[in-house]
Amino acid sequence: MNTQRIIAEIADEVSQCTKCRLSETRTLAVPGEGSVTARIMFVGEGPGQREDESGRPFVGQAGKLLNQLLEQAGITREDVFITNIVKCRPPQNRVPLADEVIACNDYLMAQIASIEPKFICPLGGASLNTLLGPELKISKVRCQVFRKSGILYVPLYHPAAALHRGALRETLFEDISKLKELIERDIREDEITDLSPPLEKSTFTVSSGKIQKGEEPRLF
């Protein structure tokens, strides 16, 4: 089964998901979108109002800023994959609750396993803490390279933060520019911070059009 079909089947599963309370208040689920051969996967916190209405990630003001910063850094949105730690909008854009993140985790892990990007970029604190650990602070670890379960991560500020704090816009642009430079070369071991314990792998695979429990997907 090719990657395009797998990602489409994950999106179909997400669109019908009723695993948590967020399904009760959503307009549309937002599985994610982008290149299935992406070397960069951006993972935000959750859909906002515009995303909930359209079913697409990062189409509001934060998404427009992300598009501008990517373009300025020489990266096209079409060449990356963008998703969130939860696929449905939390009410009033609140931070996703732990059980909601857990309910969505297998979808995110299946997307990671299928696309196998060179870097996963958690955008903001909620995504960072979900993927790399609750003890980390985005202001301290932004644009550093981490490895967990064989996966490389480069945390970045969420574009929404730059909308509220104008000074962060230049910081975010500099970090995305550095990300572009990292993508174009091999990463030295002395540039990588290894984290443990390893990120738990998903227990779901995609088979015959369904995401089902079975062997753990290969993460790199």
N, C-alpha and C positions, 0 to 999 in steps of 0.2 A: 504494500500500500504506500503510495507516495505521500510526501509531507503535506502537499496542498490539500489532499483529501482528508488526511488526519486532522489538520487544523480546522477544516470545514466541519468535520464531524464533532470535534470538541465544541465549536461554536454552536452547533445544533443542540448538543446536550445542554450547554449553558442557557440557551434561549428557552428551554423547557424546564429548567431546574427549579425545584421547590424545596431545596435542602434546608433553607433557613428563612427567617422572618422577612428578609429583604425582598423576597419574591412576592410578598403580599402587597408591597407598596410601590414596586417599580412600574414604569411604563414599558420600557424595553430593557432587557439584559444587554450588557456591553462586553462581549467576549474578548475583544481586542482585534487589531488589524495590522497589516503590514506585510513585509516580505517574509516568505517561509524559508528563505536562505539568508536572513538577516544576520549580520555579525554583531549587531547591537540590539538588545531587547530592553526597552524602558518599562519599568513596572511602577506605576503610581499607586495611590491610596484607594481610590474608588471613583466611580462616575459621579459627575455633578448633574445639575438640571439639564443643561444642553445635551450632555451625553445620554442621559436617561430618555430624552425625547427623540434622539436620533439613532441610538443604538451603536454609536461610534465613540471611541475614546479620544479625549483631549481635543474637543472641537469648540470649547468655550474660550474665554480670555486667556487662561493658562495655556491652552493648546495653541492658540495663535502665537503667543510669545515663544513657546517651544519651537514652533515651525520657523519663526524668524531667527532664533538662535542657531538652529540646525543649519539653516541656509547660510547664515553668516560664517559658520564654521566649515562650510563645504560638504555638509551631509544632507541628503535628501530624505524627506519623510518616507518616501516610497521604498527606501532601502533599509529601513529599520522596522522592528515590530514593537507595538505599543499595547500594553494591557495594564491591568490593575490587580491588587491583591484580592479585592472583591469585585464581582462582575455586575452587581446591582447597586443602585444609588442608596446609601444610607439616608434616612430622613433628615432633612435640614442640613445635609452634608456633614453630619457628625462623623467622628472617627469610627471606623468599623469595630465592632465588638469581637472579642476573641473567638467566640463560637462561629461567628459569621466568616471570619478569616479561615478558620479550620474547615468550614463547609466548602469553601472555594479552593482550598489548597490543592486538591487533586487536579483540578482543571489547570491551574497555573503550572504545576509540576509536569503535567502532560504536554503543555505548550513548550516548556523549556526542553523536555526530553526530545520532542519532535523537531524543533528548530535548531537546537544546539548552537546558540550564538556564541561568539567569542567572549563577549562581555554582557552581563546583566547589570543594568543601572537602576538600582532602587532610587526612586524620586521622593525625597522627603523622609521624615522620621518614621512614620508608620510603616512604610514599605521596608526601610532599612531594618527596623526592629523585628519585623516579621521574617525577613530573609536571612539576616545575619546575627540577630541577637538583641535582646532588650537593653543591654548595657551600653550600646553604642549611641553616640550623639552625632547627628549629621554635620554639625558645625566643626566637629573634631576630626571626622574621617572622610569628609568630602574629597572626591577625586583621588583617593588612594585605592590601590589594587588589593583586593582580598581574594582568598581562595577558600572555598568550602565545598566539600564533597566533589572535588575536581572541577568545580565551576568557578570562573573568575567574575568578580563583582567590582564595579566602580560606582560607589554611591554619589549622588548629586543632589543639590537642593531641588525641591519641587518648584516648577515655574511659578506656581501661585504665590510662593514666598517672595519672589522677585516683584510680583505685582503689588504687594503690600509694603515691601522695603526696596525702594528703587536702587539702592546701592548694591543689592545682590544681583542685579541684572548683569553688571559687568563681571562679577565673580562667576556667575553661571555660564556666561559666554566664554570666559577663560577656561573653565573646567570642561566645557563641551569641546573647545578647541584642543585641549590636551587629550581628551578622549579620542578625537580624530587622529591625533598623532600616535596614540597607543594602538589604535586599530591597524595602522599601517606598518607596524613592526613587531618583532618578537619581544615578549616580555621577559626580562631577566628575573631569575629567582630572588635576587636581593631587592627587587621592587615589590614583591608579593608578601603580604601578611597572611599566614595560614591561620584559620580559625577552627576550633573544635568545641564541642562535639560536632560531627558532620550533620548537615541538613538531612532530615528524614526524607527519603525518596517516596514518591507516590506509589501506592499499591494498585494503581489503575493503569490499564493499557487500553488502546483503541483497537477493537477487532470487530469485523463484520458490522461496521457502522455504529457500534456502541462503545462507550467507555465502561469497562467492567473490571472487577477485581481479578487479579491474576499475578503474573510475574512482574516484578518491579521494572519499570522502563529504564533503559540504559541512559545514564546522565553522563555523557562524554566517555 
